[in-house]
Amino acid sequence: MEDAAPVTVPVGLEDIEPDHWIAWVFQIPGCFASGPTRDHAIAGTAATYAAELNNNTRTVPIVVEEWRGKLVEDRPGFIINALFDDDRRPLSGDDVDAAIARLKRQRSQLLALVRDTDLATSTNIEEVLLHVAGAERWYLSCLGFEEDRQRDGESVIEMLTRVRHVLLDALPLLVGDDRTGEDVGEQWSARKLVRRAIWHERDHVQQIRSGDQPPART
């Protein structure tokens, strides 16, 4: 039996920060590959796409959009990241259902990693969790959903959980929503919010697993 022909996979390529490229697979919200160079990121999409489908699908990634990060002059270290043309495509109900399921799985993984960790003596991990919650607050605010910063007496886990509930409740409201928002010169849409929220949490899950380094950008 002949092998099936490889599947063409449209991707958006972005240098999200120095020496950190991401190839976003547009067909599956939250599917991406990263690496220190554009070629590493593109090559990684084959494995991530097959993992998403849980099979051995062979792929040919095609870069249909490419974005170079833009520094903000009055915000040292802040890089404006991509709003791809594909990000303007409204979310479907299936997209939202898949995103919610993925975000719940990832949050379970994150909490499992820190469940037996003494946060009082693990400043780096606590900073990572605050960073994840703060990033989600920002993503939501760019589309008009506001949520408090850490409240008096609230633990970092409680804050993380509260902000995530706001995100999960907001996603069904964004089905079919084609508006965009902007903050610090960066544009946002519902589809961008989904891909960035999934990517950001997964990035920091991997960070904690690899040795609990201080948090990076949002």
DANORRA-V28372 format. One record per helix or strand of 3 or more residues. SS is the DSSP state (h for helix, s for strand). FROM is the first residue (numbers start at 1). TO is the last residue. If there is no record, write none. Layout:
# DANORRA-V28372
ss-><SS | SS>
from-><FROM | FROM>
to-><TO | TO>
This chain:
# DANORRA-V28372
ss-><s | s | s | h | s | h | h | h | h | h | s | s | h>
from-><7 | 20 | 32 | 38 | 59 | 85 | 93 | 119 | 123 | 156 | 180 | 186 | 190>
to-><17 | 25 | 35 | 53 | 68 | 88 | 114 | 121 | 141 | 174 | 183 | 189 | 210>
